[in-house]
Amino acid sequence: MSTVGFSAYTALNTTRPADAAGSAGAAAKTGDGKNVVAEGISDFRAALQQAEGSAMETAVSGADPHAMVEALANAEMMLDAAVTIRDKVVEAYQELLRMPV
């Protein structure tokens, strides 16, 4: 029996075609055709990559530690926002499950 592991870090760093986000639905699209959810995930991934690159650069070459702290704070803020959104979605789903049919 094989187990399939899931790594959120790998999932965020895996590039996918733009059509794969179609399951997010038309409700997540703005009037000009942009997918808000896909843009948010892209921004989140970019912030994490910037923080990781800045931390490695500071550790290896002794680059500006202020830039590293700023990038890490930005990544932490993005992570907090993602967790808050996830919590709200789970809460809404649980509320739907509690509704009488």
TORTI-539957 format. One record per atom (N, C-alpha, C): atom name; z, y, x. Coordinates in steps of 0.1 Angstrom, whole numbers, plus 5000, padded with zeros to 4 digits. Layout:
BEGIN
+------+------+------+------+
: tipa :    z :    y :    x :
+------+------+------+------+
:   CA :    Z :    Y :    X :
...
+------+------+------+------+
END
This chain:
BEGIN
+------+------+------+------+
: tipa :    z :    y :    x :
+------+------+------+------+
:    N : 5000 : 4988 : 5009 :
:   CA : 5000 : 5000 : 5000 :
:    C : 5000 : 5012 : 5009 :
:    N : 4990 : 5021 : 5007 :
:   CA : 4989 : 5033 : 5016 :
:    C : 4994 : 5045 : 5008 :
:    N : 5001 : 5054 : 5015 :
:   CA : 5005 : 5066 : 5008 :
:    C : 4997 : 5077 : 5013 :
:    N : 4994 : 5086 : 5004 :
:   CA : 4986 : 5098 : 5007 :
:    C : 4995 : 5109 : 5009 :
:    N : 4995 : 5115 : 5021 :
:   CA : 5003 : 5127 : 5024 :
:    C : 4997 : 5140 : 5020 :
:    N : 5004 : 5149 : 5016 :
:   CA : 4999 : 5162 : 5012 :
:    C : 5006 : 5173 : 5021 :
:    N : 4999 : 5181 : 5028 :
:   CA : 5004 : 5191 : 5036 :
:    C : 4999 : 5204 : 5030 :
:    N : 5008 : 5213 : 5026 :
:   CA : 5004 : 5226 : 5021 :
:    C : 4997 : 5234 : 5031 :
:    N : 5002 : 5233 : 5044 :
:   CA : 4996 : 5241 : 5055 :
:    C : 4981 : 5236 : 5057 :
:    N : 4979 : 5223 : 5056 :
:   CA : 4965 : 5218 : 5058 :
:    C : 4957 : 5222 : 5046 :
:    N : 4962 : 5222 : 5034 :
:   CA : 4955 : 5225 : 5022 :
:    C : 4951 : 5240 : 5022 :
:    N : 4960 : 5249 : 5028 :
:   CA : 4956 : 5263 : 5028 :
:    C : 4946 : 5266 : 5039 :
:    N : 4946 : 5258 : 5049 :
:   CA : 4936 : 5260 : 5060 :
:    C : 4923 : 5253 : 5058 :
:    N : 4922 : 5245 : 5048 :
:   CA : 4909 : 5238 : 5046 :
:    C : 4900 : 5247 : 5038 :
:    N : 4888 : 5250 : 5043 :
:   CA : 4878 : 5258 : 5036 :
:    C : 4871 : 5250 : 5026 :
:    N : 4869 : 5256 : 5015 :
:   CA : 4862 : 5250 : 5003 :
:    C : 4851 : 5259 : 4999 :
:    N : 4841 : 5253 : 4993 :
:   CA : 4830 : 5261 : 4987 :
:    C : 4836 : 5270 : 4975 :
:    N : 4830 : 5281 : 4973 :
:   CA : 4834 : 5290 : 4962 :
:    C : 4834 : 5283 : 4949 :
:    N : 4825 : 5274 : 4947 :
:   CA : 4824 : 5267 : 4934 :
:    C : 4836 : 5258 : 4931 :
:    N : 4844 : 5254 : 4941 :
:   CA : 4855 : 5245 : 4938 :
:    C : 4866 : 5252 : 4930 :
:    N : 4866 : 5265 : 4930 :
:   CA : 4876 : 5273 : 4923 :
:    C : 4873 : 5274 : 4908 :
:    N : 4862 : 5267 : 4903 :
:   CA : 4858 : 5268 : 4890 :
:    C : 4868 : 5263 : 4880 :
:    N : 4878 : 5255 : 4884 :
:   CA : 4888 : 5250 : 4874 :
:    C : 4898 : 5260 : 4871 :
:    N : 4898 : 5271 : 4879 :
:   CA : 4908 : 5282 : 4876 :
:    C : 4904 : 5289 : 4863 :
:    N : 4892 : 5287 : 4859 :
:   CA : 4888 : 5292 : 4846 :
:    C : 4883 : 5306 : 4846 :
:    N : 4877 : 5310 : 4835 :
:   CA : 4871 : 5323 : 4833 :
:    C : 4882 : 5333 : 4831 :
:    N : 4894 : 5329 : 4827 :
:   CA : 4905 : 5338 : 4824 :
:    C : 4910 : 5345 : 4837 :
:    N : 4908 : 5338 : 4848 :
:   CA : 4912 : 5344 : 4861 :
:    C : 4902 : 5353 : 4867 :
:    N : 4891 : 5355 : 4861 :
:   CA : 4880 : 5363 : 4866 :
:    C : 4881 : 5377 : 4861 :
:    N : 4878 : 5387 : 4869 :
:   CA : 4878 : 5401 : 4865 :
:    C : 4865 : 5404 : 4859 :
:    N : 4863 : 5416 : 4854 :
:   CA : 4850 : 5420 : 4848 :
:    C : 4838 : 5420 : 4858 :
:    N : 4841 : 5422 : 4871 :
:   CA : 4829 : 5422 : 4880 :
:    C : 4827 : 5408 : 4886 :
:    N : 4832 : 5397 : 4880 :
:   CA : 4829 : 5384 : 4884 :
:    C : 4838 : 5378 : 4896 :
:    N : 4847 : 5386 : 4901 :
:   CA : 4856 : 5381 : 4912 :
:    C : 4867 : 5373 : 4906 :
:    N : 4871 : 5363 : 4913 :
:   CA : 4881 : 5354 : 4909 :
:    C : 4894 : 5359 : 4916 :
:    N : 4904 : 5364 : 4908 :
:   CA : 4916 : 5370 : 4913 :
:    C : 4925 : 5359 : 4920 :
:    N : 4925 : 5347 : 4914 :
:   CA : 4933 : 5337 : 4920 :
:    C : 4928 : 5333 : 4934 :
:    N : 4915 : 5331 : 4935 :
:   CA : 4909 : 5328 : 4948 :
:    C : 4911 : 5339 : 4958 :
:    N : 4910 : 5351 : 4954 :
:   CA : 4913 : 5362 : 4963 :
:    C : 4927 : 5363 : 4968 :
:    N : 4937 : 5360 : 4959 :
:   CA : 4951 : 5360 : 4962 :
:    C : 4954 : 5349 : 4972 :
:    N : 4948 : 5337 : 4970 :
:   CA : 4950 : 5326 : 4979 :
:    C : 4944 : 5329 : 4993 :
:    N : 4932 : 5335 : 4993 :
:   CA : 4926 : 5339 : 5005 :
:    C : 4934 : 5350 : 5013 :
:    N : 4940 : 5359 : 5006 :
:   CA : 4949 : 5369 : 5012 :
:    C : 4961 : 5363 : 5018 :
:    N : 4967 : 5353 : 5011 :
:   CA : 4979 : 5346 : 5015 :
:    C : 4976 : 5338 : 5028 :
:    N : 4964 : 5331 : 5028 :
:   CA : 4961 : 5323 : 5040 :
:    C : 4958 : 5332 : 5052 :
:    N : 4952 : 5344 : 5049 :
:   CA : 4949 : 5353 : 5060 :
:    C : 4962 : 5359 : 5066 :
:    N : 4972 : 5362 : 5058 :
:   CA : 4985 : 5367 : 5062 :
:    C : 4992 : 5356 : 5071 :
:    N : 4992 : 5344 : 5066 :
:   CA : 4998 : 5333 : 5074 :
:    C : 4991 : 5331 : 5087 :
:    N : 4978 : 5331 : 5087 :
:   CA : 4971 : 5330 : 5100 :
:    C : 4973 : 5341 : 5110 :
:    N : 4974 : 5353 : 5104 :
:   CA : 4977 : 5365 : 5113 :
:    C : 4991 : 5364 : 5119 :
:    N : 5001 : 5359 : 5111 :
:   CA : 5015 : 5358 : 5116 :
:    C : 5015 : 5347 : 5126 :
:    N : 5008 : 5336 : 5124 :
:   CA : 5008 : 5325 : 5134 :
:    C : 5002 : 5329 : 5147 :
:    N : 4990 : 5336 : 5146 :
:   CA : 4984 : 5341 : 5158 :
:    C : 4992 : 5351 : 5166 :
:    N : 4998 : 5360 : 5158 :
:   CA : 5007 : 5370 : 5165 :
:    C : 5019 : 5364 : 5172 :
:    N : 5025 : 5354 : 5165 :
:   CA : 5036 : 5347 : 5171 :
:    C : 5032 : 5339 : 5184 :
:    N : 5021 : 5332 : 5183 :
:   CA : 5016 : 5325 : 5195 :
:    C : 5012 : 5335 : 5207 :
:    N : 5006 : 5346 : 5203 :
:   CA : 5002 : 5356 : 5213 :
:    C : 5014 : 5362 : 5220 :
:    N : 5025 : 5364 : 5212 :
:   CA : 5037 : 5370 : 5218 :
:    C : 5044 : 5359 : 5227 :
:    N : 5044 : 5347 : 5222 :
:   CA : 5051 : 5336 : 5230 :
:    C : 5043 : 5334 : 5243 :
:    N : 5030 : 5334 : 5243 :
:   CA : 5022 : 5330 : 5254 :
:    C : 5020 : 5341 : 5264 :
:    N : 5016 : 5353 : 5259 :
:   CA : 5013 : 5364 : 5268 :
:    C : 5023 : 5375 : 5268 :
:    N : 5033 : 5374 : 5260 :
:   CA : 5043 : 5385 : 5260 :
:    C : 5038 : 5398 : 5253 :
:    N : 5029 : 5396 : 5243 :
:   CA : 5024 : 5407 : 5236 :
:    C : 5035 : 5415 : 5228 :
:    N : 5030 : 5425 : 5221 :
:   CA : 5040 : 5434 : 5214 :
:    C : 5048 : 5426 : 5204 :
:    N : 5061 : 5426 : 5206 :
:   CA : 5070 : 5418 : 5197 :
:    C : 5071 : 5425 : 5183 :
:    N : 5069 : 5439 : 5183 :
:   CA : 5070 : 5446 : 5170 :
:    C : 5058 : 5441 : 5161 :
:    N : 5046 : 5439 : 5167 :
:   CA : 5035 : 5434 : 5159 :
:    C : 5038 : 5421 : 5153 :
:    N : 5045 : 5412 : 5161 :
:   CA : 5048 : 5399 : 5156 :
:    C : 5058 : 5399 : 5145 :
:    N : 5068 : 5408 : 5146 :
:   CA : 5078 : 5409 : 5136 :
:    C : 5072 : 5415 : 5123 :
:    N : 5063 : 5424 : 5124 :
:   CA : 5056 : 5430 : 5113 :
:    C : 5047 : 5419 : 5106 :
:    N : 5040 : 5411 : 5114 :
:   CA : 5031 : 5401 : 5108 :
:    C : 5040 : 5390 : 5101 :
:    N : 5051 : 5386 : 5107 :
:   CA : 5059 : 5376 : 5101 :
:    C : 5066 : 5382 : 5088 :
:    N : 5070 : 5394 : 5088 :
:   CA : 5075 : 5400 : 5076 :
:    C : 5065 : 5401 : 5065 :
:    N : 5053 : 5404 : 5068 :
:   CA : 5042 : 5404 : 5058 :
:    C : 5040 : 5390 : 5053 :
:    N : 5039 : 5380 : 5061 :
:   CA : 5038 : 5366 : 5057 :
:    C : 5049 : 5362 : 5048 :
:    N : 5061 : 5366 : 5052 :
:   CA : 5073 : 5362 : 5043 :
:    C : 5072 : 5369 : 5030 :
:    N : 5067 : 5381 : 5029 :
:   CA : 5066 : 5388 : 5016 :
:    C : 5055 : 5381 : 5008 :
:    N : 5044 : 5377 : 5014 :
:   CA : 5034 : 5370 : 5007 :
:    C : 5039 : 5356 : 5002 :
:    N : 5047 : 5349 : 5010 :
:   CA : 5052 : 5337 : 5006 :
:    C : 5062 : 5338 : 4994 :
:    N : 5070 : 5349 : 4994 :
:   CA : 5080 : 5351 : 4983 :
:    C : 5072 : 5354 : 4970 :
:    N : 5061 : 5362 : 4972 :
:   CA : 5053 : 5365 : 4960 :
:    C : 5047 : 5352 : 4954 :
:    N : 5042 : 5343 : 4963 :
:   CA : 5036 : 5331 : 4959 :
:    C : 5046 : 5322 : 4952 :
:    N : 5058 : 5321 : 4957 :
:   CA : 5068 : 5313 : 4951 :
:    C : 5072 : 5318 : 4938 :
:    N : 5073 : 5332 : 4936 :
:   CA : 5077 : 5338 : 4924 :
:    C : 5066 : 5335 : 4913 :
:    N : 5053 : 5336 : 4917 :
:   CA : 5043 : 5333 : 4908 :
:    C : 5043 : 5318 : 4903 :
:    N : 5045 : 5309 : 4913 :
:   CA : 5046 : 5295 : 4910 :
:    C : 5058 : 5292 : 4900 :
:    N : 5069 : 5299 : 4903 :
:   CA : 5081 : 5297 : 4894 :
:    C : 5078 : 5302 : 4880 :
:    N : 5071 : 5313 : 4878 :
:   CA : 5067 : 5318 : 4865 :
:    C : 5057 : 5309 : 4858 :
:    N : 5048 : 5303 : 4865 :
:   CA : 5038 : 5293 : 4859 :
:    C : 5046 : 5281 : 4854 :
:    N : 5055 : 5276 : 4863 :
:   CA : 5062 : 5264 : 4859 :
:    C : 5071 : 5267 : 4847 :
:    N : 5077 : 5278 : 4847 :
:   CA : 5086 : 5282 : 4835 :
:    C : 5078 : 5283 : 4823 :
:    N : 5066 : 5289 : 4823 :
:   CA : 5057 : 5290 : 4812 :
:    C : 5053 : 5276 : 4807 :
:    N : 5049 : 5267 : 4816 :
:   CA : 5045 : 5254 : 4812 :
:    C : 5057 : 5247 : 4806 :
:    N : 5069 : 5248 : 4811 :
:   CA : 5080 : 5241 : 4805 :
:    C : 5083 : 5247 : 4791 :
:    N : 5081 : 5260 : 4789 :
:   CA : 5083 : 5266 : 4776 :
:    C : 5072 : 5260 : 4766 :
:    N : 5060 : 5258 : 4771 :
:   CA : 5050 : 5252 : 4762 :
:    C : 5054 : 5238 : 4758 :
:    N : 5060 : 5230 : 4767 :
:   CA : 5064 : 5217 : 4764 :
:    C : 5076 : 5216 : 4754 :
:    N : 5084 : 5227 : 4754 :
:   CA : 5095 : 5227 : 4745 :
:    C : 5091 : 5231 : 4731 :
:    N : 5079 : 5236 : 4729 :
:   CA : 5074 : 5241 : 4715 :
:    C : 5073 : 5228 : 4706 :
:    N : 5077 : 5230 : 4694 :
:   CA : 5075 : 5219 : 4684 :
:    C : 5060 : 5218 : 4680 :
:    N : 5056 : 5206 : 4678 :
:   CA : 5041 : 5204 : 4675 :
:    C : 5040 : 5203 : 4660 :
+------+------+------+------+
END
